[in-house]
Amino acid sequence: MGTTCPFCSLTSGQTDQDLVVLQTPAVFVIPTLTQRRANPGQVIVLPRAHVVGLAAAEPALLGELFTVVARITAAAPGAFGAVGTTTFNNNSAPDQHLAHLHIHVVPRHRGDRFIIPNPERRTASRHQRAEIVARLRHALSQE
């Protein structure tokens, strides 16, 4: 499925490697294309292999996936001046358009009025996503 899945093309090295925040042998992290105005820095944590949902993932992959999620949730508040994070995953949700397992990590700020679905979606420019990468990489290097 690598040619039809945009996430598989990233993990194969075909596109946008400079927008990868972190890679492990089985997992990688990228900024989301749409960013919330009140929650800058939203990223997704994904398996490098094409896996459709949580139930399809092997236990070892789930362990690595959530270890990386934990690292990102620890780094994001410092990187984006947040007070915490919210993490979530959609499995075959009606509005889900991408069939590749991914966990969202959203920096949270006091009074941000975070809701799902996001009524104020905006597409982030490549420059904005590169800034997210730089800030998170710096925060991760401080661990």
C-alpha positions in Angstrom: 0.0 0.0 0.0 3.1 2.3 0.1 2.2 4.1 -3.1 -1.3 5.1 -2.0 -0.7 5.9 1.6 0.9 9.3 2.2 2.4 8.1 5.5 4.1 5.1 3.8 5.8 7.4 1.3 7.2 9.4 4.2 8.6 6.4 6.0 10.1 5.1 2.8 12.1 8.3 2.5 10.3 9.3 -0.8 9.1 12.7 0.6 9.5 15.3 3.3 12.2 13.7 5.5 13.0 17.2 6.9 9.5 17.2 8.5 10.1 14.1 10.6 10.6 15.0 14.2 11.8 11.7 15.5 12.3 8.1 14.1 12.9 4.8 15.8 13.2 1.5 14.1 9.4 1.0 14.0 7.9 4.5 14.7 8.1 8.1 13.4 6.6 11.5 14.3 5.5 14.3 12.0 3.5 17.5 12.5 -0.1 17.4 11.4 -1.0 19.2 8.2 -3.8 21.0 9.9 -3.0 22.9 13.1 -5.3 24.3 15.7 -4.8 28.1 16.3 -5.1 27.6 20.1 -2.9 24.5 20.2 0.2 25.0 18.0 2.5 22.0 17.7 0.1 19.1 17.1 1.9 16.0 15.8 1.1 12.4 15.0 3.0 9.3 16.0 2.8 6.5 13.5 4.3 3.1 12.8 6.8 2.9 9.9 5.0 -0.2 8.6 1.5 0.1 7.1 -0.8 -0.8 10.0 -4.5 0.2 9.7 -5.5 0.4 13.4 -4.7 -0.4 17.0 -6.2 -3.9 16.9 -4.0 -4.8 13.9 -0.7 -3.8 15.6 1.5 -6.4 17.2 2.2 -5.9 21.0 5.9 -5.0 20.4 4.9 -2.2 18.0 2.3 -0.9 20.4 5.0 -0.8 23.1 7.3 1.2 20.9 4.5 3.4 19.6 3.3 4.4 23.1 6.9 4.8 24.3 7.4 7.5 21.6 4.0 9.0 22.4 5.1 9.4 26.1 8.4 11.1 25.0 6.5 13.5 22.8 4.0 14.3 25.6 6.9 15.1 27.9 8.6 17.3 25.4 5.7 19.2 23.9 4.8 21.5 26.9 8.3 22.9 27.0 8.5 23.2 23.2 5.2 25.1 22.9 4.7 26.7 26.3 1.8 24.4 27.0 0.5 23.2 30.4 0.0 19.6 29.2 -1.1 17.5 26.2 -4.1 15.5 25.0 -3.5 12.3 23.0 -6.1 10.5 20.9 -6.6 8.0 18.1 -9.4 7.4 15.6 -10.1 3.8 14.6 -12.4 3.7 11.6 -14.1 6.9 12.6 -16.7 8.2 10.1 -14.6 11.3 9.3 -11.3 9.4 9.2 -9.7 9.6 5.7 -6.3 8.1 6.3 -6.1 4.3 6.9 -2.8 4.3 8.7 -2.6 4.0 12.5 -1.6 7.3 14.1 -1.8 8.8 17.5 -2.4 12.5 17.8 -0.5 14.5 20.5 -1.9 18.0 21.0 -0.2 20.6 23.2 -2.8 22.1 25.6 -3.0 25.7 26.9 -5.2 27.1 29.7 -8.5 28.3 28.2 -7.8 26.8 24.8 -11.4 25.4 24.5 -10.1 22.2 22.9 -12.9 20.2 21.3 -13.1 17.3 18.8 -13.8 17.6 15.9 -11.8 20.8 15.4 -14.1 23.6 14.1 -11.2 25.9 13.4 -9.0 23.7 11.2 -6.3 25.5 9.2 -3.7 24.1 6.9 -0.2 24.7 8.2 2.5 25.8 5.8 5.6 23.8 5.3 7.5 26.5 7.1 5.1 26.3 10.1 5.5 22.5 10.2 9.3 22.8 10.0 9.2 25.2 13.0 7.2 22.5 15.0 9.9 20.0 14.0 12.7 22.2 15.2 11.1 23.1 18.5 10.3 19.5 19.3 13.7 18.2 18.3 15.3 20.8 20.6 13.0 19.8 23.5 13.7 16.1 22.9 17.5 16.7 22.9 17.2 18.2 26.3 15.9 14.9 27.9 
